[in-house]
Amino acid sequence: MVHAEDLKRRAAAHALTYVTDGMRLGLGTGSTARHFVELLAEKVHGGLTVLGVPTSEQTLAQAVSLGVPIATLDEAGPLDLCIDGADEIGPGLALIKGGGGALLREKIVASAAREMIVIADATKKVDVLGRFPLPIEVVDFGVAAITRQVVEAIRSAGCAGDITVRRDGDGHPFVTDQGHLILDAHLGRIPDPAALAAAVAQVAGVVEHGLFIGLARRAVLAGKDGITELEPGSF
Ligand SMILES: O=C(CO)[C@H](O)[C@H](O)COP(=O)(O)O
C-alpha cells in the first residue's frame, strides 16, 4: 500500500516540473505544500533561482529554515505561479481550502498569481464539494451574531448543517495569522458552490471563505496508479 505522505510528495515533485528559473512563486500551506517547499529547497541548493511568497507563518518559517529566498507579496509583485494543496477538489477545479487555517493569505496569494496549481493525493478529488467542513474566516467581534447570519446565508444557497468555532489543541479558539477566527461549516454537500460563495461573502464580519472558485488552472493528483493532471474543463 502506498502511504498518503508518499502520494503528496509525488504530486509535489510533479508540480516542480512547472517551476522554471527566475519564477516568483506563491508557496502554499499544509502537509502537501510542505513537501513542495522541501523539494523546491533542494532545487534552490542545486542552483535554481526563485523568489517565494509564503501563505502562512508556518510556511515562512519552513522556507527560511531551508534557505528558500522569500519576499512579502508586495515586495515580490505579480507572481508567476502559486502551488498549494487543498482539502477537496471538485468539478471545474473548485476547491475547499483552509483546513490549515491559512485560507485568507492563500486566496490573496493565489489571486495574485498568473496561475495556480493545486497538488494533492487523489483522494481529495470529489464529485460534490462539502464533505470536508467549509472554513469561514471571521472577525472576533460578534461571533454569535455573525454565525447566525452565516446560517441564513448557507440556507439561502440550498445548504444546511452545523457551524462550529474552530479550536486549537488546547481547546482555545483557533486564531489565524491575520488574527481572525474560523467557523467550520459542516454541510455534507454543496450543490452550488458559486451560490454559496456569493451568499457567505455578503455576511458582515466574514473576512473570507474557503471556496476557491476559478483560481486553480491545473490539479496534480497522485494516486496509486500514478499522476493525473486535471484542468477545469477536463474534470
Ligand atoms: O488549505 C490549506 C491550509 O489552509 C491546505 O492546503 C489544505 O488544508 C490541505 O492540507 P494538506 O496538504 O495537509 O492535506
The ligand as an SDF file (V2000), in Angstrom:
LIG
                    3D

 14 13  0  0  0  0  0  0  0  0999 V2000
   -5.8260   24.9670    2.7150 O   0  0  0  0  0  0  0  0  0  0  0  0
   -4.9070   24.5100    3.3330 C   0  0  0  0  0  0  0  0  0  0  0  0
   -4.3500   25.1750    4.5340 C   0  0  0  0  0  0  0  0  0  0  0  0
   -5.1060   26.2820    4.9140 O   0  0  0  0  0  0  0  0  0  0  0  0
   -4.2530   23.2510    2.8860 C   0  0  0  0  0  0  0  0  0  0  0  0
   -3.8200   23.4060    1.5790 O   0  0  0  0  0  0  0  0  0  0  0  0
   -5.2510   22.1550    2.9610 C   0  0  0  0  0  0  0  0  0  0  0  0
   -5.7310   22.0740    4.2990 O   0  0  0  0  0  0  0  0  0  0  0  0
   -4.6430   20.8010    2.5700 C   0  0  0  0  0  0  0  0  0  0  0  0
   -3.6880   20.4240    3.5100 O   0  0  0  0  0  0  0  0  0  0  0  0
   -2.8880   19.0720    3.3900 P   0  0  0  0  0  0  0  0  0  0  0  0
   -1.9640   19.2020    2.2320 O   0  0  0  0  0  0  0  0  0  0  0  0
   -2.1730   18.9550    4.7100 O   0  0  0  0  0  0  0  0  0  0  0  0
   -3.9060   17.9520    3.2070 O   0  0  0  0  0  0  0  0  0  0  0  0
  1  2  2  0
  2  3  1  0
  2  5  1  0
  3  4  1  0
  5  6  1  0
  5  7  1  0
  7  8  1  0
  7  9  1  0
  9 10  1  0
 10 11  1  0
 11 12  2  0
 11 13  1  0
 11 14  1  0
M  END
$$$$
